Each structure stands twice: as C-alpha cells, then as structure tokens.
C-alpha cells in the first residue's frame, strides 16, 4: 500500500512537533485491558522510552503502532494526519519499523536473506542479490553494525541477531524505529554499542521509541520517558529534569529499594562441589568449560560472573543435566550426580534457566500446567496415575498471588500469551517454591522491571537466609556486586578470579570479565592447561 493512501484525514492540521501521536488508545484481551486510554507523542529526532512494570502494556502499545494489533478505541497520527495501520506492511509503508523482544528471524536463512525477506530487489523477474548485498553492506558499514551477510542466523550471537533486525529496518528506509526491550539479551558491551547506534540514528533525524526496564539506560540515552502502570498512562517526563528514583516510583506506585539490603552471610555445609569439570561446546565441539572447580555452601550466594559466551551456559547445562560432561565430577548433597538424569538432579536442584522459552516453559501449556512441570508425579498432584486438577489449580493460584504473576485469565492463561517478564516470574515462582537445597539462577532478572528485580533479589537473599545454597550466573555488574557473597569470574571457559564480597570493585571486576586480568593462583592453572 502506498504511503499516500494511508492518510485517511488530510484536513487535519499538521503538527511539526510530533512525528507520531497515539491518542487515547485502548486495547483489550480476554480478561484484561492491556492499554486503557493511553496517549503517547513521539517527537521528530528524539529518543523516547516507554517504562512500566511487566504487563503494564508497553509491548502491546508498540504492537498497536506496528499494526500487529488493532485497538478497540483511539487514533494514530503521523505528521499530524490520521493514519490507519492494519498490519506491519502498512507500518513499513509509513516508515515505521520494529525490533521485537524475541527476534523474528528465520534461523536457517543467511543474514542477507533475512534482511531482504519481503522486500527483495528485482532485476526483471529475478532476485537481484548483487544489488541487495551492496545495499546491506553499505548500511552495515555506515552505521558500524559490522554483520557478516553470508552467516546463518543460527550461527551468530544474540547481539549480532539484533543488529540484523536493525538492518531490516534500515533497509526498508524506516524513519520511526521501535525497539521492544532491546537490551534484555545483550552483554554490557553490546548495550553500550546499541546506545551509541541509537544516538547516531537520532542525530540523523530518525525517531526512536523503545521500552526498557533498566533505569540507568533511560537516564543515559533518552530525551523523554512515558510511564505506564497496569495498562494506564501515568505521565511523560523530560529526563534532564528527573532521576532514577522518581521514575521507579512512577512505574511501581511506591518507593523502590534500588540496592539490595542483606546481612552478612553465614556459610555452612558444602552443598555443591565441582571438581576439574570439562565440557565440550555444542556449537564447535571445543572445550567451552576447561578444568573448572568451585563449591557452593548453605547460606551463601555464589555468583559466576562473565561476559556472555565464555562458558557459563555450558557449565549450567552440565550442572543441570542438559548436556554431558567430558571429564570431572559434580557432587550435590554429598552424592555424585555427574551422570544422573535431569529428574534425579531435580530432587535437590532448582533451575531458573537462561532461555525461558527453550528450557523454562512449555509455551502452549497453561500457566497451571507449567507450575507443576517438575512435580506433577508427586503425591500432592496425582493419585494412581491421575492428575488431581483441583490441587494443581490451588497450588498455581497461590504461586500467582505470592509472586505477583500477572496473567489475563489466571491459572488457565496460556503461557505464550503472557508478557516475557511475567513468564520469567512464573518460572522463578515455580523453582523457588520447590524448596531445593540448591537454586541455580541464570540471569533471573533478565527483562524484568525494577519492582520485579527488587522482589527477586529479596527472594534470592531469603533463600540464602533459609540456609539454601544459591548459584547465581549473571553478566549484570550491578547485580553481581550487590547480590553475591562470593564471586567467581569465568573467561574463555576458565575461572580467572575468585573474590569475597567487598574485595573487588566493579571496574576491576570488569577487567577480569574481559580477560585483561587473572589472579595469580589461576595463572599457573591456565598455563598448565595450555
């Protein structure tokens, strides 16, 4: 559809201040009003953030702008003229592009094919791949995105996949760029690069709308911020006139404790021992975990810190039974579990996985089914092989209430229909409530708002204070520094540093995570392994 055909009211006075206006938008789903009379105005050339708790309606509002949802009420204007956006093709025709929180890429296709899919240049009746390659490479070089156009999506990092999504927008010459939780799956270095890319877009006159839960990102890069709470509009503020504490209070409706408050830990008996563990990567069959040893005791939170891709994922897979070990030994509660099944390990181990969609939930199951995934065979939930559905519902309802999991239809809500943050909260509720001796939490606050982060950090500390052992895997420096009692740093599959709380600064820890430093006791070990 041509751009000029999208304008359905050309008599409206043009407003040069706003390139996009979403006026009094209301969008409903079964059992919930996701957007309740919300107004959002985006200025030309500004970076405008959308802030709100999980389930506040941010993704829904952006999906309305991109044409994925049709609102029940409200008006959308571009450059002061009312437009009718019935689908993503209409949005693209209006110069509106979107990078989704969960990327919309075909994994077996190349980077180039994903970028041009649906907008292929033709030479006669045939695809002009030479022209497409030239245009994509020029855009990649111009904006410093540096993607390999011939690589397959399944072989590149999450951060690089996001760059492919950005190039999809640029290739279509979009001038309004929507980012839904763009930093939720990125490393600190990739986040910094993305912020720089956004600033470059704004200088060129492009308008950016992005949602995030990270207040420091808003303070660093945004011009203005619109806050939503439980589907309602709370207000829009200029960033230069506000601070993180005010934003968090607007978002949650109460003062939020941004720093973790915990007493000194009292470590007791050893729960987990890892000895000389080696694991081969599922990607390239090289050793991704190389001779790693550590232990976790009751009453402490031990953190494995490191930049993504340095072996932490394969280490967790080995601990939880999702992959086999090459050599070494894993002892849990004084039992050798190196070769044990996942179910056997689950008797004393809870696991909040890194990828909630692959390993955390069955997306087409209901919330209550997901809540008992690892317990449905226990006497509380079955008798003579038949599920006690009333007991499952009661258990699920309690977890939903205790952990503030927001879902349109409660326990019968299909997991796929929930927001990413509420999916994560459901997993956290299930795993913590198991009462295992060891809790392995991998990026447990990824994609969560400050209120949920505060709550989950308190839950981790509470587990510690109940004499449980907690193994936290995180790449968030603030989280590592504030939550951990002891820290191990992984770099290229090896432990390169070990610290008690207060022994290292965030800046120094960052050097260890980047491989610029290694403690003396690990220097010899590293040399021995070469």
Residue pairs with C-beta under 8 A, 6 or more apart in sequence:
1 89
1 90
1 93
2 93
3 93
3 94
3 95
6 78
6 83
6 84
6 85
6 90
6 93
6 94
7 78
7 81
7 82
7 83
8 82
8 83
8 84
9 81
9 82
10 81
12 77
12 80
12 81
12 82
13 80
14 79
14 80
14 81
15 21
15 77
15 79
15 80
16 44
16 79
16 80
17 41
17 43
17 44
18 41
18 42
18 43
18 44
18 77
18 79
18 80
19 42
19 43
19 44
19 78
19 79
19 175
19 176
19 207
20 40
20 41
20 42
20 65
20 76
20 77
20 78
20 96
20 176
20 207
20 209
21 39
21 40
21 41
21 42
21 75
21 76
21 77
21 78
21 80
22 38
22 39
22 40
22 41
22 61
22 64
22 65
22 74
22 75
22 76
23 39
23 74
23 75
23 76
23 77
24 37
24 38
24 39
24 73
24 74
24 75
25 35
25 37
25 38
25 39
25 40
25 61
25 64
25 71
25 73
25 74
25 76
26 33
26 35
26 36
26 37
26 38
26 71
26 72
26 73
26 74
27 33
27 34
27 35
27 57
27 60
27 61
27 64
27 69
27 71
27 72
28 34
28 72
29 408
29 417
30 408
30 409
31 408
31 409
31 410
32 231
32 408
33 231
34 57
34 60
34 231
35 57
35 60
35 61
35 64
35 71
35 231
36 57
36 231
36 232
36 233
37 73
37 74
37 232
37 233
38 57
38 61
38 74
38 228
38 231
38 232
38 233
39 233
40 48
40 50
40 61
40 209
40 226
40 233
40 236
41 236
42 48
42 176
42 207
42 209
43 207
43 223
43 224
44 205
44 207
45 202
45 203
45 205
45 206
45 207
46 202
46 207
46 208
46 223
46 224
47 198
47 199
47 202
47 208
47 210
47 221
47 222
47 223
48 207
48 208
48 209
48 210
48 222
48 223
48 224
48 225
48 226
49 209
49 210
49 211
49 212
49 217
49 218
49 222
49 224
49 225
49 226
50 58
50 61
50 62
50 209
50 210
50 211
50 225
50 226
50 228
51 58
51 211
51 212
51 213
51 215
51 218
51 225
51 226
51 227
51 228
51 247
51 250
51 251
52 58
52 211
52 227
52 228
52 229
52 251
52 449
53 229
53 230
53 251
53 252
53 421
53 449
53 451
53 452
54 213
54 406
54 419
54 420
54 421
54 422
54 424
54 425
54 447
54 448
54 449
54 452
55 230
55 406
55 418
55 419
55 421
55 422
56 228
56 229
56 230
56 231
56 251
56 449
57 228
57 230
57 231
58 180
58 211
58 228
59 101
59 180
59 181
59 211
59 419
59 420
60 69
61 228
62 98
62 178
62 180
62 209
62 211
63 69
64 70
64 71
64 76
64 85
65 76
65 85
65 91
65 96
65 98
65 178
65 209
66 85
66 88
66 91
66 96
66 98
66 178
67 85
67 86
67 87
67 88
67 89
67 90
67 91
68 87
68 88
70 86
75 82
76 82
76 83
76 84
76 85
77 83
78 94
83 94
84 90
85 91
85 94
85 96
88 98
91 97
91 98
92 119
92 172
92 174
94 176
95 173
95 174
95 175
95 176
96 174
96 176
96 178
97 168
97 169
97 170
97 172
97 174
97 176
97 177
97 178
98 169
98 177
98 178
98 179
98 180
99 162
99 165
99 166
99 168
99 169
99 177
99 178
99 179
99 180
99 182
100 165
100 180
101 180
101 181
101 184
101 420
101 447
102 357
102 420
103 161
103 162
103 164
103 165
104 165
105 114
105 153
105 161
105 164
105 165
106 113
106 114
106 117
106 153
107 152
107 153
107 154
108 152
108 153
108 154
109 117
109 152
109 153
110 149
110 150
110 151
110 152
110 153
111 147
111 148
111 149
111 150
111 151
111 152
111 153
111 156
111 164
112 129
112 132
112 133
112 136
112 149
112 150
114 153
114 164
114 168
115 132
115 136
115 149
115 164
115 167
115 168
115 171
116 132
116 136
116 171
119 171
119 172
120 127
120 128
120 132
121 127
121 128
121 131
121 132
121 135
122 128
123 131
133 149
135 171
136 149
136 167
136 171
137 149
139 145
139 167
139 170
139 171
140 146
140 147
140 149
140 167
143 166
143 170
143 197
143 200
143 201
144 196
144 197
144 200
145 163
145 166
145 167
145 197
146 163
147 156
147 160
147 163
147 164
147 167
148 156
151 160
153 161
153 164
155 283
156 164
157 308
157 309
158 185
158 186
158 308
159 185
159 186
159 187
159 190
159 193
162 182
162 185
162 186
162 190
162 194
166 177
166 197
169 177
174 206
175 205
175 206
175 207
176 206
176 207
176 209
177 201
177 206
177 207
177 208
177 209
178 208
178 209
178 210
179 198
179 208
179 209
179 210
179 211
180 210
180 211
181 211
181 212
181 213
181 420
181 447
182 194
182 210
182 212
183 190
183 191
183 194
183 212
183 214
183 217
184 213
184 420
184 446
184 447
185 446
185 447
186 194
187 307
187 308
187 309
187 475
188 307
188 475
188 476
188 477
188 510
189 307
191 217
195 217
195 220
195 221
198 208
198 210
198 221
199 221
201 208
202 208
202 223
212 218
213 421
213 447
213 448
213 449
213 450
213 452
213 453
215 244
215 247
215 248
215 258
215 450
216 244
216 478
218 225
218 239
218 244
218 247
219 239
219 243
219 244
222 239
223 238
223 239
224 236
224 237
224 238
224 239
225 236
225 237
225 239
225 242
225 247
226 233
226 235
226 236
227 233
227 234
227 235
227 236
227 237
227 247
227 250
227 251
228 234
229 250
229 251
229 252
229 253
234 250
234 251
235 250
237 246
237 247
237 250
244 258
245 255
245 256
245 258
248 255
248 256
248 258
248 450
248 451
249 255
249 256
251 449
251 450
251 451
252 449
252 450
252 451
256 450
256 451
256 454
257 454
258 450
258 454
259 482
260 457
260 458
260 461
260 482
260 483
262 461
262 464
262 465
262 483
263 465
265 299
265 300
265 301
265 464
265 485
265 501
266 299
267 297
267 298
267 299
267 300
267 485
268 297
268 298
268 299
268 467
269 297
269 298
270 295
270 296
270 297
270 298
271 296
271 297
271 298
271 332
271 333
271 437
271 438
271 469
272 295
272 296
272 319
272 330
272 331
272 332
272 438
272 469
272 471
273 295
273 329
273 330
273 331
274 292
274 293
274 294
274 295
274 319
274 328
274 329
274 330
274 331
275 293
275 328
275 329
275 330
275 331
276 291
276 292
276 293
276 327
276 328
276 329
277 289
277 291
277 292
277 293
277 315
277 318
277 325
277 327
277 328
277 329
277 330
278 287
278 289
278 290
278 291
278 292
278 325
278 326
278 327
278 328
279 287
279 288
279 289
279 311
279 314
279 315
279 317
279 318
279 323
279 324
279 325
279 326
280 286
280 287
280 288
280 314
280 326
281 287
281 288
281 314
282 314
282 317
282 323
287 326
287 493
288 311
288 313
288 314
288 493
289 311
289 314
289 315
289 318
289 493
290 311
290 492
290 493
290 494
290 529
291 328
291 494
291 525
291 529
292 311
292 315
292 328
292 490
292 493
292 494
292 495
293 495
294 302
294 304
294 488
294 495
294 498
295 302
296 302
296 438
296 469
296 470
296 471
297 469
298 437
298 467
298 468
298 469
299 464
299 465
299 467
299 468
299 469
300 464
300 469
300 470
300 485
300 486
301 460
301 461
301 464
301 470
301 472
301 483
301 484
301 485
301 486
302 469
302 470
302 471
302 472
302 484
302 485
302 486
302 487
302 488
303 471
303 472
303 473
303 474
303 480
303 483
303 484
303 486
303 487
303 488
304 312
304 315
304 471
304 472
304 473
304 474
304 488
304 490
305 474
305 475
305 477
305 480
305 484
305 487
305 488
305 489
305 490
305 509
305 512
305 513
306 312
306 475
306 489
306 490
306 491
306 513
307 475
307 491
307 513
307 514
308 475
310 490
310 491
310 492
310 493
310 513
311 490
311 492
311 493
311 494
312 442
312 473
312 490
313 354
313 442
314 323
315 473
315 490
316 322
316 351
316 353
316 354
316 440
316 442
316 473
317 323
318 324
318 325
318 330
319 330
319 349
319 440
319 471
320 342
320 345
320 349
320 351
320 353
320 440
321 337
321 340
321 341
321 342
321 344
321 345
322 342
322 359
325 338
328 338
329 336
329 338
330 336
330 337
330 338
331 337
332 345
332 348
332 349
332 437
332 438
333 348
333 437
333 438
337 344
337 345
343 374
346 374
346 434
346 436
347 436
348 436
348 437
348 438
349 436
349 437
349 438
349 439
349 440
350 431
350 432
350 434
350 436
350 438
350 439
350 440
351 359
351 431
351 440
351 442
352 360
352 427
352 428
352 431
352 439
352 440
352 441
352 442
352 444
353 359
353 360
353 427
353 442
354 442
354 443
354 446
354 473
356 420
356 423
356 424
356 427
357 363
357 423
360 423
360 424
360 427
361 370
361 415
361 423
361 426
361 427
362 369
362 370
362 373
362 415
363 414
363 415
363 416
364 414
364 415
364 416
365 373
365 414
365 415
366 411
366 412
366 413
366 414
366 415
367 396
367 400
367 405
367 407
367 410
367 411
367 412
367 413
367 414
367 415
367 418
367 426
368 392
368 393
368 395
368 396
368 411
368 412
369 392
370 415
370 426
370 430
371 392
371 395
371 396
371 399
371 411
371 426
371 429
371 430
372 381
372 392
372 395
372 396
373 430
374 430
374 434
375 381
375 434
376 382
376 387
376 392
380 388
380 391
380 395
381 387
381 388
381 391
381 392
381 395
382 388
393 411
396 411
397 410
397 411
399 405
399 426
399 429
399 430
399 433
400 407
400 410
400 411
400 426
400 429
402 429
402 433
403 425
403 426
403 428
403 429
403 455
404 425
404 452
404 455
405 422
405 425
405 426
405 429
406 418
406 419
406 422
407 413
407 417
407 418
407 422
408 417
415 423
415 426
418 426
420 447
421 447
421 448
421 449
421 452
424 444
424 446
424 447
424 448
424 452
425 448
425 452
425 456
428 441
428 444
428 456
428 459
431 439
431 441
432 439
432 459
432 463
436 468
437 468
437 469
438 468
438 469
438 470
438 471
439 460
439 463
439 468
439 469
439 470
439 471
440 471
440 473
441 460
441 470
441 471
441 472
441 473
442 473
443 473
443 474
443 475
443 476
444 456
444 460
444 472
444 474
445 452
445 453
445 456
445 457
445 476
445 479
448 456
457 479
457 482
457 483
460 470
460 472
460 483
461 483
463 470
464 470
464 485
472 479
472 480
472 483
472 484
474 480
474 483
475 513
477 506
477 509
477 510
477 513
478 506
480 487
480 509
481 506
481 509
484 501
485 500
485 501
486 498
486 499
486 500
486 501
487 497
487 498
487 499
487 500
487 501
487 504
487 509
488 495
488 497
488 498
489 495
489 496
489 497
489 498
489 499
489 509
489 512
489 513
490 496
491 512
491 513
491 514
491 515
491 518
492 515
494 522
494 525
494 526
494 529
495 522
496 512
496 515
496 517
496 518
496 519
496 522
496 526
497 504
497 509
497 512
497 517
497 518
497 519
497 522
498 519
498 521
498 522
499 509
504 512
508 517
511 517
512 518
512 519
518 526
